[in-house]
Amino acid sequence: MDLEHGKCWDTSKKDSWKTVLVLAYQSLGVVYGDLSISPLYVYRSTFAEDIQHSDTNEEIYGVLSFVFWTLTIVPLFKYVFVVLRADDNGEGGTFALYSLICRHAKVSLLPNKQVADEALSTYLLEHPPEKKKQSKVKMLLEKHRALHTALLILVLLGTCMVIGDGLLTPAISVFSAVSGLELSMTKAHHQYAVVPITCFILVCLFALQHYGTHRVGFVFAPIVLTWLLCISTLGLYNIIHWNPHVYRALSPYYMFKFLEKTRKSGWMSLGGILLCITGSEAMFADLGHFSYTAIQIAFTFLVYPALILAYMGQAAYLSQHHHTTKNIGFYVSVPESVRWPVLTIAILASVVGSQAIISGTFSIINQSQSLGCFPRVKVVHTSDKIHGQIYIPEINWILMILCVAVTIGFRDIKHLGNASGLAVMTVMLVTTCLTSLVIVLCWNKSPLLALSFLIFFGSVELLYFSASLTKFREGAWLPILLALFLMTIMFVWHFATIKKYEFDLHNKVSLEWLLALGPSLGIARVPGIGLVFTDLTSGIPANFSRFVTNLPAFHRILVFVCIKSVPVPFVPPAERYLVGRVGPATHRSYRCIVRYGYRDVHQDVDSFESELVKKLADFIRYDWYRKQRGNSCSEDDASHSNDSTGECRLAVIGTIAFADATAYEETVQPGSVSVGFRTVDSIGDVIEMEPMGEERRVRFAIDDDDFEGDSQAETEALLHEELEDLVAAQQSGTAFILGHSHVRAKQGSSVLKRLAINYGYNFLRRNCRGADVALKVPPVSLLEVGMVYVV
C-alpha cells in the first residue's frame, strides 16, 4: 500500500444527493432529538421567576427575539458554518478538537509519543504549515508546559460538563413532556403523578441501553420528524389564528427594549432562554456518524425553521392570553382537541433526545479512557455493523440513579433548567476556545481571525454563562459540583498515569542485561511465548527484570508488547502493528507496538494473540530478506545503535495476503513451515522506522535469482529455524506477563500529592477494571508481577 499524504479514505467521490438526503433524514433521530424538544421548557423556565408576562407584551416579544437570534448565531452560524469544518478525519467533539491541536502543536501530555506515529495516514496534516513561517501562538503554546496542562484542564472541563448534560437532559426532557398532564388533572393529583411517571420512564430508558441504539434506532428518525412537523404546524396555526404580526418581534430592537425594561431580572432570565440551544453540541459530537453536508441540510432546511415557527407560535398565543401568567408553558398553546396526541409524541421525542445525549456520554467517557484520563471501565460494543455504538454498564447505572435522584430532588423545571443551562454553556465556551486554536494552528489562518471568532461567539456565550451563574443556589450548583468531582478523578488518574510512565522510563534496564541472561546465571528458557506488557516503546521494562529475579526463567519467544493510544480517531488495521527485534535474531526477542485511535475497537485476546503471531512471522521473513540485502542490524549494531536502546528500527507490518495463507494457518507444523521467500504479490509494502525517527518506505519483491548458492541456503535454513521456533512456541502456549502496581508518593511530597496518590489513585485502581480484565486475559495464562511505584 502506497501511503499518500491526506485522509485514509477516498474523498474524491462525492455522495449522491439521494445518499445525502437519506443521511440527513437519519440524523434527525440521533443528532437533533435533544435540540428539537427544547420548546417544551424554554418559555416556562424563562418566566419561572425573574420576569412576568405583562399586558404590553414587551417581555414575550423580547424573549422571542432573544430565542431567534440565539438560534441563528450559535447553532446556525457557529456550528453549521464553522465548527463542523473542524473535524478530525470525519470525527467531531471536544476530544476531536484536542486531537487536532495536539497533532499540529507539541502540547500533548500523552507519555509514549513516537515520531513513527506521525507517519499514520490518519495523522498526516491536511494543511502543512510553511517551515519558514511559524505561528507565534504555536511557539508560545509549545514553550510553556503550564499551558499544556491548562489546555488539558479545559478539555476535561468540557468533558465533565458533557457528562453532566447526560445526567440533566433526560431529567428535564422527560419531566417537561410529562408535565403536560397538569392541564388534564387537578393540582393535587398532578404533583403526585408527574414525578413518579417521569422516574418510571427514566428507569425504563436506562434499563434498555444494553440493547444498543441500533436495535430501536429505526424508529428514532420518524419520531423526531413527526415531532418537528407537529410543533411547526402548531406554530403556524397559532401565528395565523392569534397574532399574524408576531414576526415583527424577530427584530433585535425588541431585545434592547426587553433589557431596558426588565434590567437585572431580564439579564437573569437569560438562563432560561439559553435552553433553546440545548443539544447544539450534538451536531458536532455526532459528526462521525453522518456527513457534514447531511447535518447542514437537516438543520438549515428542517430543524431550524421548525423551531423558529414553534417559538413564534407560542409567543403569538401568549401575546393574546395574559391570564395564563402562572401557567406559561408549551401545552397551554396546544388546542385541547389534539393535546393528548401531542403529549404522546412529546414523551416519545423526549426519550429520543435523552437517548442521544446518553450515547454521547458513553462515547466521550470511552475517549477519555483511551487517552488515559479516566479509570478503566467495561465497554460493550452493541453493534457489529455500526461503529461507535457502545454501552458502559457502570456509567449507565450511575447515571440512572443520579438522574432519578435529581428529578425527585428538584421536582420542577426551573431548577432543572438552571442546572442544565450552565452545563450547556460551559461546553459551548470550551468548544469556542478550542476552535479558535484550531483556526490558528490547524487551518493556518490569521490570529486576528481566530480572535474575532473568539470575541464574537465568546461574548454571546459569556453573557448567557454569567446569567446561569447567578442561579447557583437555585440548581446551577449541581453541574459545578459534578464537574469538580469528575475533574478531580480524571486529573488524579491522568497525573498518576504520567508519573508511573516516568518511573518506568527511569528504571528500565539495558539490553546488555537481557542478553547476559543465560544458563551461566541459572536462567532457563522455557517453551512458549511470553508477552510482556509495558507502556514503554523502547528499552526493557523494570517489571520484567523483577519477574526474572523472582522466577529465574523466561519463555523461548519473548515479545515486549506496548498497547498505546494515538491522538487520532482511527488507526487503519494495515498500520496498527509496529514490529522490531530486541537484540540479535538468535535471542528470539521482539518488540511489538500496537496502536489504537481514541475511537478504535480493541481486539479480544484470542484474535490479538493469533494476529500478533502472524505479524511476527511476516516480520521474520522480511527481516531475513533485509539481512540478505545487508540492511538488517547485526548483534554488534544492536548493542551500539545510536538510539541508546540497542534496538533495531521498527517496521510497520500491514495486512499482508499470502499466496498460501490457508496452508500456513491450517498446517503450521514445525516440520512443514514454508521457507521460500514471498513475491511482491504476497508480501506488499513495509514501512521501516529508523531509530532516530527517520522513515523509509520500501516496496520489495524477492526472486530466487537474487541469492546465490550457499548464501541462499544458509538464509533459508536460519529463516526456517526461526519460524519453526515461533510455531512450536505458539503450540506450547502463551503467557501474559502484566505488572500489578501499587503507587505511593515520595517522602517529602506535599499533603495534596500524598492524598491524590496514596488514597485517591489507589482507591480508583482497586475499584476499576484491572489491566488483565480489560485485555480479557484468561486467568490460566496470566502472570502478574508486583511492582511498587514511588512517585
Number of C-alpha atoms within 10 A of each C-alpha: 12 11 13 10 14 17 18 17 9 8 9 6 6 9 13 8 11 9 13 20 17 12 20 24 20 25 25 27 24 27 31 28 30 29 24 28 30 24 21 26 26 28 24 21 26 27 24 21 13 16 18 17 20 14 13 10 18 20 24 26 28 25 28 27 25 24 25 22 15 20 20 15 14 18 23 18 14 18 22 21 12 14 24 23 15 22 19 24 19 18 23 24 27 25 25 24 22 24 20 24 25 19 20 20 15 15 22 19 18 18 18 17 16 12 13 20 21 15 17 21 20 24 25 19 17 13 12 12 15 9 6 6 7 12 16 12 14 17 12 11 16 16 13 11 15 12 14 18 15 11 21 18 15 20 22 23 23 26 27 27 29 28 25 26 27 24 27 27 29 31 32 29 27 29 28 29 26 21 25 24 20 17 14 12 12 10 12 9 12 16 15 10 16 22 21 15 15 24 22 12 19 22 16 12 17 21 14 11 20 15 13 17 22 14 11 10 15 12 13 24 22 16 21 30 20 14 22 26 17 17 27 23 16 22 26 19 21 24 23 14 12 19 18 15 10 18 17 12 22 20 16 15 13 21 22 15 15 22 17 11 13 18 13 13 15 23 19 23 25 23 30 27 24 30 27 25 22 24 25 23 27 22 26 25 23 23 22 19 19 20 19 21 16 21 26 18 17 21 21 14 10 18 20 20 13 24 25 20 23 28 26 29 31 28 28 30 22 24 21 13 17 15 12 12 14 13 14 22 25 23 24 17 20 21 13 12 8 10 17 16 10 21 18 13 17 26 22 19 29 30 25 31 29 29 25 24 27 25 22 25 26 21 23 21 23 25 22 20 19 21 19 22 23 22 22 21 19 15 19 14 16 19 16 8 8 12 14 21 19 23 25 20 18 12 17 19 15 12 21 21 15 14 24 22 14 20 24 15 12 15 17 18 22 24 25 26 31 30 29 30 32 30 30 26 26 24 21 25 21 20 24 23 20 24 26 21 24 21 21 22 27 23 16 16 15 12 17 10 13 19 16 12 19 19 16 13 18 20 13 15 21 16 16 24 23 16 24 30 20 15 21 17 12 17 22 23 18 22 27 21 12 16 22 15 12 20 21 15 18 23 20 22 23 22 17 23 18 18 18 20 19 15 15 20 20 10 14 17 18 16 18 13 10 17 14 11 17 13 11 8 9 9 16 17 15 14 18 22 27 25 24 21 20 23 18 22 19 20 20 24 23 19 26 22 17 15 20 16 11 10 11 17 17 20 19 20 24 21 24 27 24 21 17 21 24 24 27 27 23 24 25 17 12 14 22 21 25 26 28 26 26 29 25 19 18 10 15 17 21 24 25 26 22 18 22 24 21 23 20 19 15 14 12 12 14 12 9 14 15 12 14 18 15 18 19 23 17 21 23 22 20 22 20 19 22 14 13 15 11 10 11 17 20 15 18 11 15 23 21 13 17 13 15 14 20 23 26 27 23 24 25 23 26 22 20 18 11 17 13 11 12 10 13 15 11 8 12 18 15 17 12 12 17 18 16 13 18 22 15 14 12 15 23 20 21 24 22 21 22 16 19 13 16 11 17 11 14 12 12 17 16 15 12 11 8 10 15 9 8 9 11 15 12 11 17 19 13 16 25 21 16 19 23 20 19 23 20 20 21 19 15 13 12 19 21 21 22 20 22 15 16 17 20 20 20 14 9 8 11 11 9 8 19 18 16 22 24 15 15 17 26 19 12 17 18 10 12 17 15 15 15 18 14 16 15 13 17 13 11 9 12 15 19 14 17 14 15 13 17 14 19
